[in-house]
Amino acid sequence: MPLSPSATRELLTALGHRPRRALGQNFLIDANIVRKSLQMADISKSDRVIEIGPGLGTLTEALLGNGAEVWAVEQDTRLTNHLKESLVVKYSPEVFHLMEGDALQFPLAGLPAQEWENEFKIVANLPYAISTPWMDRVLHGPLPSQMVLMLQLEAAQRYAAVPGTKQFGPISIVLQSAFDLAPGHKVPAACFHPRPDIESFLIHLVRKPNPYIFKSSVHQLMRDCFQQRRKQIGSLLRTRMSDQGVKWLSILRDTGLDEKARPEQIPVSLWQKLEVI
């Protein structure tokens, strides 16, 4: 069960730890949100689950208690030591695989390559500062069957954004090419200690039957285009992308796209057509 605000403060004091804003350390204190996360991810015995930033271990223990085998990466040394003393000892290192490190360097928390061909899930209260760069790394594969992620509301809106909106961008395109978005819900700030100044959202992503993974070169093209998102795609491709850009523009024309369209107006399906280059 999640700790109450007072119990969380007492534990942090006992550990000599002050939550670090730079690492997004807002600890979950609401049991309903923990249960909802496990329910959305359909956690059961023998599931392989990746967790990013386990913190005090609230979500981690719920995952382990439901029979999942967990791989977790935690950057904070003091919290890593706490988890070793509390959960690794309790569940054994064969069940709770904990590593200290940066989630951007280890986006799958050290899950062994031989396990990639088996199904795995990601369930995490993501440190908000790394949510988009971390997702970029995950989307290059191997892909989990499901992800249930606590995010800053603004990040969740970018993930789910549709063409023609200000939030629509490269992360929207790449994510929606590989995953379907299942229903999620807003999470009040009162569910965390310390209370964050921003709104949060629990998002549920389910891998498509035939997920589409972009090549790095196409992903970089998207970034280049969206850096000047108010410019027309024809102008962008001619002036910034040289001969390769002209070829991409020809493909877009063949689909009937007006070259005066702006990057945010191009649907996901047309971005996927650029892969042929």
C-alpha positions as CSV (number, residue, x, y, z in Angstrom):
1,M,0.0,0.0,0.0
2,P,1.2,3.5,-0.7
3,L,2.4,5.5,2.3
4,S,0.4,8.3,3.7
5,P,1.8,11.8,3.4
6,S,2.9,11.8,7.0
7,A,4.5,8.3,6.7
8,T,6.2,9.3,3.5
9,R,7.7,12.4,5.2
10,E,8.8,10.2,8.2
11,L,10.5,7.7,5.8
12,L,12.2,10.4,3.9
13,T,13.5,11.9,7.1
14,A,14.7,8.5,8.3
15,L,16.6,8.1,5.0
16,G,18.0,11.6,5.3
17,H,16.5,12.3,1.9
18,R,14.9,15.5,0.6
19,P,12.9,15.1,-2.7
20,R,14.9,16.4,-5.6
21,R,12.9,18.5,-8.0
22,A,15.5,18.0,-10.8
23,L,14.8,14.2,-10.7
24,G,11.1,14.7,-10.6
25,Q,10.8,13.1,-7.1
26,N,7.1,13.4,-6.4
27,F,6.1,10.2,-4.5
28,L,2.8,8.6,-5.1
29,I,0.6,8.4,-2.0
30,D,-2.7,7.2,-3.4
31,A,-3.6,3.5,-3.3
32,N,-6.4,3.9,-5.9
33,I,-3.9,5.2,-8.5
34,V,-1.6,2.2,-7.9
35,R,-4.5,-0.2,-8.3
36,K,-5.6,1.6,-11.4
37,S,-2.1,1.3,-12.9
38,L,-2.0,-2.4,-12.4
39,Q,-5.5,-2.9,-13.6
40,M,-4.9,-0.9,-16.8
41,A,-1.7,-2.9,-17.5
42,D,-3.5,-6.2,-16.7
43,I,-0.6,-7.3,-14.4
44,S,-0.6,-11.0,-13.6
45,K,1.9,-13.6,-12.4
46,S,4.9,-14.2,-14.6
47,D,4.6,-10.8,-16.3
48,R,7.9,-9.1,-17.1
49,V,7.6,-5.4,-16.1
50,I,9.9,-2.5,-16.5
51,E,9.7,0.4,-14.0
52,I,11.5,3.8,-14.4
53,G,12.3,5.7,-11.2
54,P,10.8,3.4,-8.6
55,G,11.6,5.9,-5.8
56,L,10.4,4.6,-2.5
57,G,9.0,1.5,-4.1
58,T,5.2,2.0,-3.8
59,L,4.3,0.9,-7.3
60,T,7.2,-1.6,-7.3
61,E,5.9,-3.5,-4.3
62,A,2.4,-3.6,-5.9
63,L,3.9,-5.1,-9.1
64,L,5.9,-7.6,-7.2
65,G,3.0,-8.5,-4.9
66,N,0.9,-9.3,-8.0
67,G,3.6,-11.8,-9.1
68,A,5.4,-9.8,-11.7
69,E,9.1,-10.0,-12.3
70,V,10.4,-6.4,-12.3
71,W,13.3,-4.6,-13.9
72,A,13.8,-1.1,-12.4
73,V,16.3,1.7,-12.9
74,E,16.8,4.4,-10.2
75,Q,19.2,7.2,-10.5
76,D,19.2,8.3,-6.9
77,T,21.8,6.4,-4.8
78,R,20.0,6.8,-1.5
79,L,16.7,5.5,-2.9
80,T,18.5,2.7,-4.7
81,N,20.0,1.6,-1.3
82,H,16.6,1.8,0.3
83,L,15.1,-0.4,-2.3
84,K,17.9,-2.9,-2.0
85,E,17.3,-3.1,1.8
86,S,13.6,-3.3,1.6
87,L,12.4,-5.0,-1.6
88,V,15.4,-6.8,-3.1
89,V,15.9,-8.6,0.2
90,K,12.2,-9.4,0.5
91,Y,11.6,-10.6,-3.1
92,S,15.1,-11.7,-4.1
93,P,17.3,-10.3,-6.9
94,E,16.0,-13.0,-9.3
95,V,12.5,-11.4,-9.1
96,F,13.3,-7.7,-8.5
97,H,16.2,-6.7,-10.8
98,L,17.3,-3.3,-9.6
99,M,20.0,-1.2,-11.2
100,E,21.3,2.3,-10.3
101,G,21.6,4.5,-13.4
102,D,20.2,7.0,-15.8
103,A,16.9,5.9,-17.5
104,L,18.0,7.7,-20.7
105,Q,21.0,5.4,-20.9
106,F,19.0,2.3,-19.8
107,P,15.5,2.9,-21.1
108,L,14.6,-0.7,-20.6
109,A,16.2,-0.8,-17.1
110,G,18.7,-3.5,-18.1
111,L,16.2,-6.0,-19.3
112,P,18.4,-8.7,-21.0
113,A,18.3,-9.0,-24.7
114,Q,17.2,-12.6,-24.6
115,E,14.0,-11.4,-22.9
116,W,13.1,-9.0,-25.6
117,E,11.5,-11.6,-27.8
118,N,9.2,-12.5,-24.9
119,E,6.3,-10.1,-24.0
120,F,7.1,-7.3,-21.5
121,K,5.3,-4.3,-20.2
122,I,6.3,-0.9,-18.8
123,V,4.5,0.5,-15.8
124,A,6.0,3.7,-14.3
125,N,5.5,7.0,-12.7
126,L,7.9,8.7,-15.1
127,P,10.2,11.5,-14.0
128,Y,8.5,14.3,-16.0
129,A,11.7,15.9,-17.1
130,I,12.7,12.8,-19.1
131,S,9.4,11.6,-20.4
132,T,9.8,12.6,-24.1
133,P,13.5,11.7,-24.6
134,W,12.9,8.5,-22.7
135,M,9.9,7.6,-24.9
136,D,12.0,8.4,-28.1
137,R,14.5,5.7,-27.0
138,V,11.8,3.2,-26.2
139,L,10.1,3.7,-29.6
140,H,13.1,2.6,-31.5
141,G,12.3,-0.9,-30.2
142,P,12.0,-3.6,-28.9
143,L,8.5,-2.5,-28.0
144,P,6.5,-3.5,-24.9
145,S,3.1,-5.0,-25.3
146,Q,1.6,-2.3,-23.1
147,M,2.7,0.9,-21.3
148,V,0.9,2.5,-18.4
149,L,2.6,5.8,-17.6
150,M,2.1,8.6,-15.1
151,L,3.0,11.7,-17.1
152,Q,2.7,15.5,-16.9
153,L,-0.6,16.3,-18.5
154,E,1.1,18.4,-21.2
155,A,3.3,15.4,-22.2
156,A,0.2,13.2,-22.4
157,Q,-1.5,15.7,-24.6
158,R,1.5,15.7,-27.0
159,Y,1.5,11.9,-27.1
160,A,-2.2,11.9,-28.1
161,A,-2.3,15.0,-30.3
162,V,-3.9,14.9,-33.7
163,P,-2.8,16.6,-36.9
164,G,-3.7,20.3,-37.1
165,T,-3.2,21.0,-33.4
166,K,-0.3,22.8,-31.7
167,Q,0.6,19.8,-29.6
168,F,1.1,17.5,-32.7
169,G,4.7,16.8,-33.4
170,P,7.4,14.1,-33.9
171,I,6.6,12.3,-30.6
172,S,2.9,12.1,-31.6
173,I,3.7,10.6,-35.0
174,V,6.2,8.0,-33.8
175,L,4.2,7.0,-30.8
176,Q,0.9,6.7,-32.7
177,S,2.5,4.6,-35.4
178,A,3.4,1.9,-32.9
179,F,0.7,2.2,-30.2
180,D,-3.0,2.7,-29.8
181,L,-4.1,4.9,-27.0
182,A,-6.6,3.3,-24.5
183,P,-8.6,5.4,-22.1
184,G,-6.7,7.1,-19.3
185,H,-7.5,9.7,-16.7
186,K,-6.3,12.8,-14.9
187,V,-4.5,12.4,-11.6
188,P,-4.9,15.1,-8.9
189,A,-1.8,16.8,-7.5
190,A,-3.0,15.6,-4.0
191,C,-2.0,12.1,-5.0
192,F,1.7,13.0,-4.6
193,H,4.2,14.1,-2.0
194,P,5.4,16.7,-2.4
195,R,2.5,18.1,-4.2
196,P,3.5,19.0,-7.8
197,D,2.6,22.4,-9.4
198,I,1.5,20.7,-12.6
199,E,-1.4,18.4,-13.6
200,S,-0.7,14.7,-14.2
201,F,-2.3,12.1,-16.4
202,L,-2.2,8.3,-16.4
203,I,-1.9,7.2,-20.0
204,H,-2.4,3.6,-21.3
205,L,-0.7,2.6,-24.6
206,V,-1.3,-0.8,-26.3
207,R,1.0,-2.0,-29.0
208,K,-0.5,-2.2,-32.5
209,P,-0.8,-5.6,-34.1
210,N,1.7,-4.4,-36.7
211,P,3.6,-1.5,-35.1
212,Y,5.4,0.9,-37.4
213,I,9.0,1.9,-36.3
214,F,10.6,4.8,-38.0
215,K,14.2,4.8,-39.1
216,S,16.4,7.3,-37.3
217,S,16.9,9.4,-40.5
218,V,13.1,9.9,-40.9
219,H,12.7,10.7,-37.3
220,Q,15.4,13.4,-37.6
221,L,13.6,14.8,-40.7
222,M,10.5,15.2,-38.6
223,R,12.4,17.1,-35.9
224,D,14.0,19.4,-38.5
225,C,10.6,20.2,-40.0
226,F,8.8,20.8,-36.7
227,Q,11.5,23.2,-35.5
228,Q,10.0,25.6,-38.1
229,R,6.5,24.2,-37.9
230,R,4.8,27.4,-39.3
231,K,6.7,27.1,-42.6
232,Q,5.3,25.2,-45.5
233,I,6.5,21.7,-46.0
234,G,7.5,22.4,-49.6
235,S,9.8,25.2,-48.6
236,L,11.2,23.2,-45.7
237,L,12.1,20.2,-47.8
238,R,13.7,22.2,-50.6
239,T,15.8,24.5,-48.5
240,R,16.8,22.2,-45.6
241,M,16.8,18.7,-46.9
242,S,18.6,19.0,-50.3
243,D,18.1,16.2,-52.9
244,Q,16.7,13.8,-50.3
245,G,14.2,16.4,-49.3
246,V,13.1,16.9,-52.9
247,K,12.5,13.1,-53.2
248,W,10.4,13.2,-50.0
249,L,8.4,16.1,-51.3
250,S,7.7,14.2,-54.5
251,I,6.3,11.3,-52.5
252,L,4.0,13.6,-50.6
253,R,2.8,15.2,-53.8
254,D,1.9,11.8,-55.1
255,T,-0.4,11.3,-52.1
256,G,-2.3,14.5,-53.0
257,L,-0.8,16.6,-50.2
258,D,-0.6,20.3,-50.9
259,E,3.0,21.4,-50.6
260,K,1.8,24.5,-48.8
261,A,0.8,22.4,-45.9
262,R,2.6,22.9,-42.6
263,P,4.3,19.9,-40.8
264,E,1.5,19.8,-38.1
265,Q,-1.1,19.3,-40.9
266,I,0.5,16.2,-42.3
267,P,-1.2,13.0,-41.0
268,V,0.7,10.1,-39.4
269,S,0.0,7.9,-42.4
270,L,1.8,10.2,-44.8
271,W,4.8,10.6,-42.5
272,Q,5.1,6.8,-42.7
273,K,5.3,7.0,-46.5
274,L,8.7,8.8,-46.2
275,E,10.2,5.5,-45.0
276,V,10.7,4.4,-48.6
277,I,13.7,6.6,-49.0
